Structure formats: C-alpha cells, structure tokens
Amino acid sequence: MDWLNFSLTLPVTDPTWIFLLVLLIILFAPILLNKLRIPHIIGMILAGLVIGEHGFNILVRDSSFELFGKVGLYYIMFLAGLEMNMGDFKKNRGKAVMLGLLAFVIPIGIGLVTNMMLLKYSLVTSILLASMYASHTLVAYPIVIRYGVSRHRSVSIAVGGTAVTDTLTLLVLAVVGGLFKGESGGLFWLWLVVKVIFLGALIMYSFPRIGRWFFRRYDDNVMQFIFVLAMVFLGAGLMEFVGMEGILGAFLAGLVLNRLIPHVSPLMNHLEFVGNALFIPYFLIGVGMLIDIHVIFGQGDALKVAAVMIVVALVGKWIASWLTQKIYKMAPIERELMFGLSNAQAAATLAAVLVGYNIILPNGERLLNEDVLNGTVLLILVTCVVSSFITERAARKIAMCEAHLEEERTVEAERILIPVANPDTIEYLMNLSLLIRDTKQKDNLLALNVINDNNTSEGLELRGKRYLEKAAMITASADVPLRQITRYDLNIASGIIHTAKEYEVTDVIIGLHRKVNIVDSFFGMLAENLLKGLHREVMIAKFLIPINTIRRIIIAVPPKAEYEAGFQKWVEHFCRMGGTLGCRVHFFANEETTVQLQALVKKKYGQTLTDFSRLDDWGDLLILTGQVNYDHLLVVISARRGSISYDSSFEKLPAQLSKYFSNNSLIVLYPDQLGEPQDAVSFSNPRNEAQHYEKVGKWVYKWFKED
C-alpha cells in the first residue's frame, strides 16, 4: 500500500491547494512588498504574473478566479463610490465639476488622437483606451490625511472631481460594453442612454430608502453586511440586465449608500476588511495571471503602447489641473496638489481594461489586446509612484504654510467616558462616541461600569462585565481600542465623577433617563448629580433610530453660548459627526451667536454642510417642532446654573422636550464650564442661589415695564 500517495504536478488543480496558495500569496506578498517599496496593487498583479501560465505555471486561471475576480472588481468600484465624500463635492461643486470635466475631456481628446494616429487602433478601441486615461483613483489620499490638509480647498476639489470623472468614464465603458451586447441599429444609442439614465435614477432614488428602512429595523452586523453586498450585486445585475457593464451599478450603489455607512462605523470596517483581505487581492492576482511578460519585452508593441498611455495620462491630467488653477485664480501649490491627487490610475483603469480585454470582436480579436493589458500594468505603476511623490511634496508645503500662519495652541488630550449600565443604550452610546471622537488621538474612549459598594452580588459583577464586553465588541468592529473600567463606589454618579477626575476625562456621554413615576424628573438624579459634580462636557442622548440613518442634525443654541469655555469643542463634535454621516448641520441661534458660529465653521470645519437660521426667543422652542422630523437629530445646547449662557427658561426645557419632542432622537448637551463644580449650596458659599435673584430681578423689571 502506498501510504504517501503524493505527486507534484503543475499546474495545481486541487481546489484546496489552489485556495491555500492564493492565501499564502495574500499573506506574504505585503511583507515582501513593503521592503521593496512596491505598491500593493502592483505587487499582487506581479504575484499573479509569477504563478500564472505565462510565469512558472503554478496555477491555472480557473472558474474560481473568474468568480472571485468578478466579485473583487465590483468590490473595488463599490468601495470607490462608498469612500467618496459627497459633502466635499457639494461644497465646491462648481470647481469640482470644472476639474472633473477638464480631467475627462482633455485626456480623452488627446488619447483619441494619439491612439488612432500613433497606435493605429480603431475608433471604438481608441475611445475605450482614451477613457482609461481620463479615470483616476485617489491612491494618494491617505497622504493628505497624514499631513492634516484633507480639509484644504484643493483636496476637496480633487475629491469632487474624482466623482465626476469616474462616473463619465464608467458611462463610456458601459456604452462601449453595451455596444457589443446588443443590436447597434436604429435607435440603439438613444435607447442605451435612456436605459442608463432610468436605471441610474432608480438606483439613486430607491437604494437609499431601502437601506434606511433596513438599517432602522435590523441591527445585526452580519445581516447588515449581507444586505449591503446584496444591494451592490443588485445594482450590478440591473445594469447587466439591460446590457450595461455591472461595474457602473456597483459604483452607483457605493455613491448612494455612503451616507448610511459612516467611515468610522463597524459596518464600514467589515466591508473594507473582507474586500481587502480576500476579494480584491484575488481579483488582482487574477489580472496578473492574464499578463504575458514575453509580450512586453518580446514581440509586439507593448512598450510603445505603455509609453503612449503614460505620457498622455500624465500630460492630460496636468493640463486639466493647470486650467482649473487659472480659471479660479488658485495658487500654484494648489494646482500641484490637484495634479498629484488626480493622476493615479488604478481601480477604474483595471475595470476598463478587463472589460475591453474580454470583448471578442467578430474577427476573433480582442477589443483591447495583450499590448494594452500589459501596458496598463506599467501605467498603474508609474502613475501611482508619480502621484504619491507629487502629493507628498505639495501636502508638506501646504502643511508647513498652515502651521506657520495658524495660531499656536496646545491641543488637550481627549478622553470620552461612556458609562454602561443599560444594555438597550450601549450600542448607540458607543456609536455616538465613535462619531464625535478625534481620530488622530489614540486610546481616547473609556467605558465604565459602576458597582454599588453596598452590594457585593456576583451577578452584578458578571452583568457589568458583559456590558463592558459588548461595548468593546462595538469599538473593536470599527478597529478602535476601548479601555474598560470597573469601579466600586457609593452610587453610580459618584463613581462616574471620581473616574472622570482620576482619568482626566474631557467628555461624558450618558443615556437619557426613563421616567418611572410622576415625581421623577425628566433627566433623572444621575444626570443632575453629574452636572453638579463635573465641569466637563456632558451629553445626555436618546436615539429612536440607528445613528447612521440620521439625515439632519438640528442644533438649538442659546444666547451667549459663544462665551462658554466648551463652545468650540461641541461645535467641533457635531461638525465632525455631520461630516462623517454626510448630513447637514442646521444651527438655530440669535444674530450675535450666529456670527460667531459662521466664523468658526468657515475657519475650521468648512467641509461640513451647514445651515443657519434665527432663533431669537430661546424661551419658545416650539418653533422647532415644524423643523424636526422623525429622521432628524435634535440637539439642545443647555448650560449649568450660574454659567454665562444660563437662562431661567431652561427650567421649562424638560417639560417642552417630553411633551413636544418625545418622538424625536435628541441630545441635551452641557458644555465645558470654567472653574470647579459646586457640589452643594451653603450659607458660606451661596453662589448657586443666583438664579433665584435673577428671577426676582426679571419679575421686577417686567412689572415696571408693564406699569
């Protein structure tokens, strides 16, 4: 008997070994690539070249590569749409549209001429190849984030222009692909455009509504992940059903769903993780297996094609950036940064070349031959390197200029404390903390469970441990660390206050108290004791729908709020939240406070979509009842007694909120206050009694005025 029945035959055909080899490549290739300083996209493609039939013939490009390759291709386009910041596009829509149109028209115009005259390609082939020059991918975007200039105007224009350019490129790709899937006679072109417009409108109208409905009813992470993938393939399938390319549907699905999937959410982390760990590397390896290295350096015109593609792509993007700079009278460094961000070719270029490569003409030739396929690899390599180099140089200059002009100020270390005592509120409290936290700071989230000193029940300890583990699972899903704290104290309020002082906490987020009897207060004793014992920012939150389905944040701001110590902090929190969710932040304040809000938002948070309306009579919040819908978040900026912006009308706030806004998600925020908190009122320190004197003074003033 042959106990070791093993024979090595190449190529490997056993599914187990095929999958193992692919996983080993995905595992070890990045380790080697980092040492060689080769971009991961190029490295995966080169790995596919080595193991493919044109390399060492280790693997055959079987049906598994076709299946996973299709999924990976859709995944690339979906993530490209999902990571688009539509807020940036709306803020600079004029300049972004101009850059996008120029970056599409100029490369495709130059490319059409050079493809037909120098490369001797047909009209359809030249159009599809020229569209590859026009598209670009924001490969260098992490560089501007690293230098802290992502809010710069030129970055917003480049990001918005990417949406325009890639959409037009994919439309050309869909038209060319559809041309070889249907009859080209009669009203074919008109019918093709009508189908694309109708399906695009259908996806843009229905997908967000279906997604919002689903996310409000189902909060299971696995179900949400499967739902998003189903929507991606539904969009792709609808496009293929009418004869278009499915990548256009996947891209549109990403664009319309990005408001429902915040970048800091666990769902976004899951989507990126699965795509980057399996589907996209599988697709890139499959692309590499199509490449024939002998064609590049042997017979054929692969090097000539690659040279033309590289020169046309770089020159076309530079001219587009130069014209945009001249039209809007921007600085030369802004042109350099726009050019650096907009010349990298990756996702859409790979999509276009594979679509063209898989189209077989009636004469048996491919629409895009092996020369173009191999030249695309060199195009991606050169443009990614050039893009990274230019972007880093421009971003460094802009960061140095802004650092020189900006006022020097010390940044306080942020620490957000989230007490977990109610299992029903843990998820939305943790998601809220993920949205408002400063992503540049590490280890700034703390979860606390307080156990009463008088109760030594092991059941309470186990329950508190489960609550902390649930909170940690939510933040871990978003790849954010969480410090878990268990504390024994006299009561919950005392435990929170002592923990906040020991860990130098800057913000506390708690859930809104549920009123259990008629004598119970709206906020509850916990919140009242916290406000007396802490001078840091306190958020009291209640959410009726998932946070990622919020469509607008409405903030009611009292007079003189700009004089409070925590004014800038809470503005930053909600601008950051609005920017992440892609929703508008609507401020209601009086004229003086509105001026300060507009100046602060324009200076530091210009990318956030904001509106400003007058609210002169703070004592009457009822005018907001017509502004706040079910899918809006109402934020009320309050103040502690004795603070600058405190008003006696705040005493009516609990009754108004419970009566008129009981069906709305809301946050009541108490900003940072200078000085130390006053825990109790005494005869030797009657400062907290000022409210009563204020009441008497207002009553006397009103009486004399009427008289």
ABEGO torsion letter per residue (X at the ends): XBABBBBBBOBBABAAAAAAAAAAAAAAAAAAAAAAGBBAAAAAAAAAAAABAABAGABBBBAAAAAAAAAAAAAAAAAAAAABBAAAAAAAAAAAAAAAAAAAAAAAAAAAAAAAAAAGBBAAAAAAAAAAAABBBBAAAAAAAAAGAAABAAAAAAAAAAAAAAAAAAAAAAAAAAAAABBABEAAAAAAAAAAAAAAAAAAAAAAAAAAAAAAABABAAAAAAAAAAAAAAAAAAAAAAGBBAAAAAAAAAAAAAAABBAABAAAAAAAAAAAAAAAAAAAAAAAAABBAAAAABBEAAAAAAAAAAAAAAAAAAAAAAAAAAAAGBBAAAAAAAAAAAABBBAAAAAAAAAAAABBBAAGBBABBAAAAAAAAAAAAAAAAAAAAAAAAAAAAAAAAAAAABBBBBBBBBBBBBBBABAAAAAAAAAAAAAABBAABBGABBBBBBBBAABABAAAAAAAAAAAAAAAAAAAAAGBBBBBBBBBBABAAAAAAAAAAAAGBABBBBBBBBBABAABBAAEAAAAAAAAABABBBBBBBBABBAAABABBBBBBBBGAAABAAAAAAAAAAAAAAAAAGBBBBBBBBAAAAAAAAAAAAAAAAABBBBBBBBABAABAAAAAAABBAABBBBBBBBBBGBAABBAAAAAAAAAAAAAAAABBBBBBBBBBBEBBBABBBAABAAAAAAAAAAAAAAAAAAAAAX
